């Protein structure tokens, strides 16, 4: 369970659920219009983790890692890791916590392959959403398996997504 500062209890979706808690800047109380009683979750039956967030206009971008085969925004859903851990980016309406329909699939975009691919940070600028992290796959892709391959056992990545979440480019660089 997740408890807000106002004493509300929100049941977690799975074992380890990624979540965003929206608080009033003036009172510190939960913003009840955001998600369920101020909490929006992303998760499934396995483990999801948030590692970064960025706000641009009325959209909150959240990134992290996904290991479930049934993750969703607010409850179980259709999003699945294609192997190991995959990176995810959520685009949430900052007022109500709902997924932004024009971004990815109902506000969710993934990046990964059959090994561990982990997002560490997210930034927004110049009309794009930029995600940085590390990946170990030889078949990573945006939204599904792809052709992006490590040069070694693990490399750093920067993923650039357009506001509509179609991948503009994926840049990889060795970590050593």
C-alpha positions in Angstrom: 0.0 0.0 0.0 1.0 3.6 -0.6 -0.1 6.1 2.0 -0.4 9.8 1.1 0.3 12.6 3.5 -3.5 13.0 3.9 -3.8 9.4 5.2 -5.2 8.0 2.0 -4.2 4.4 1.2 -3.6 3.3 -2.4 -3.0 -0.4 -3.1 0.1 -1.1 -5.1 -0.4 -2.9 -8.4 2.3 -5.5 -8.0 5.3 -6.5 -6.0 7.3 -3.3 -6.8 5.3 -0.6 -8.4 6.7 2.6 -9.9 4.6 5.6 -8.8 4.4 9.4 -8.8 2.9 11.3 -5.8 1.5 14.7 -6.7 1.5 17.2 -3.8 0.2 20.7 -3.5 3.1 23.2 -3.6 1.4 25.4 -0.9 0.0 22.8 1.6 2.0 19.6 0.9 -1.3 17.7 0.7 -2.0 15.1 -2.0 -3.6 16.5 -5.2 -6.7 14.3 -5.3 -7.4 14.9 -9.0 -4.0 13.3 -10.0 -4.3 9.5 -10.5 -5.9 7.8 -7.5 -5.9 10.3 -4.5 -2.7 12.0 -5.7 -0.9 8.8 -6.7 -0.4 7.5 -10.3 1.2 4.1 -10.6 2.9 2.1 -13.4 3.3 -1.6 -12.8 2.4 -5.2 -13.2 3.1 -8.5 -11.5 6.9 -8.1 -11.4 9.0 -5.0 -10.6 8.9 -1.5 -12.0 11.1 1.4 -10.8 11.1 5.1 -11.5 14.5 6.8 -12.0 13.7 10.2 -13.3 11.1 12.8 -14.2 10.8 16.0 -16.1 7.9 18.5 -16.5 7.3 20.3 -19.8 4.1 22.4 -20.1 1.3 20.2 -18.9 3.1 16.9 -19.4 5.1 15.0 -16.8 7.6 12.6 -18.3 8.6 9.7 -16.0 11.3 7.1 -16.9 12.5 3.9 -15.3 12.7 0.2 -15.7 10.1 -2.4 -16.5 10.3 -6.2 -15.9 6.6 -7.2 -15.9 4.7 -8.8 -18.8 1.5 -7.0 -17.8 2.3 -3.5 -16.7 -0.1 -0.6 -17.0 -0.8 3.0 -16.0 -3.0 2.9 -12.9 -3.5 -0.9 -13.0 -2.3 -4.0 -14.9 -2.1 -3.5 -18.6 -0.6 -4.5 -21.9 3.0 -3.3 -21.5 5.7 -6.0 -21.3 9.5 -6.3 -21.1 10.8 -8.1 -24.1 13.6 -9.6 -21.9 15.3 -8.8 -18.7 14.6 -5.2 -17.7 13.5 -2.6 -20.3 13.5 1.2 -20.1 10.1 2.9 -20.1 8.9 6.5 -20.5 5.5 7.6 -19.4 3.9 10.9 -20.6 1.3 11.8 -18.0 -1.1 14.7 -18.0 0.3 16.8 -15.1 -3.2 17.8 -13.9 -4.8 14.3 -13.7 -2.1 11.7 -14.1 -3.6 10.1 -17.1 -1.5 8.9 -20.0 -1.1 11.4 -22.9 -2.7 9.5 -25.9 -0.4 11.0 -28.5 2.8 9.7 -26.8 3.7 6.1 -27.6 0.9 3.8 -26.9 -1.6 5.6 -24.6 1.2 7.5 -22.9 3.8 4.7 -22.6 6.9 4.0 -24.7 9.5 1.3 -24.1 13.1 0.7 -25.2 14.9 -2.6 -24.8 15.9 -6.1 -26.0 16.5 -9.5 -24.5 19.1 -8.3 -21.9 18.9 -5.6 -19.3 18.3 -2.1 -20.6 17.9 0.5 -17.9 16.8 4.2 -18.1 18.5 6.5 -15.6 17.4 10.0 -16.5 15.0 12.0 -18.6 15.1 15.5 -20.0 12.9 17.6 -22.3 14.0 20.2 -24.7 14.0 21.3 -28.4 10.8 19.5 -29.1 12.1 16.1 -27.9 12.2 13.9 -24.9 15.6 12.5 -24.1 16.3 9.4 -22.1 19.8 8.3 -20.9 20.8 5.0 -19.4 22.7 1.7 -20.0 21.9 -1.3 -22.2 23.2 -4.8 -22.6 21.0 -6.0 -25.5 22.1 -6.9 -29.0 18.6 -6.5 -30.2 17.2 -3.4 -28.5 14.4 -1.3 -30.1 11.8 1.3 -29.4 8.5 -0.4 -28.6 9.7 -3.9 -29.6 12.8 -5.9 -30.3 15.1 -4.0 -32.8 18.5 -3.7 -34.3 20.4 -1.5 -31.8 23.3 -3.5 -30.4 25.9 -3.0 -27.7 29.6 -2.7 -28.7 30.5 -4.7 -25.6 28.8 -6.2 -22.6 27.1 -2.9 -21.7 26.9 0.5 -23.3 25.4 3.9 -22.5 22.5 5.1 -24.6 20.7 8.4 -25.3 17.2 7.9 -26.8 15.5 10.8 -28.5 11.7 10.7 -28.8 9.6 13.2 -30.6 6.6 14.7 -28.7 4.4 12.1 -30.6 6.9 9.4 -29.3 8.2 8.2 -32.6 11.9 7.5 -32.2 13.9 10.2 -34.0 17.3 8.6 -33.2 19.1 6.3 -30.9 22.7 7.0 -30.1 24.9 4.5 -28.4 28.4 4.9 -27.0 30.6 2.5 -25.2 30.8 3.0 -21.4 34.5 2.3 -21.2 
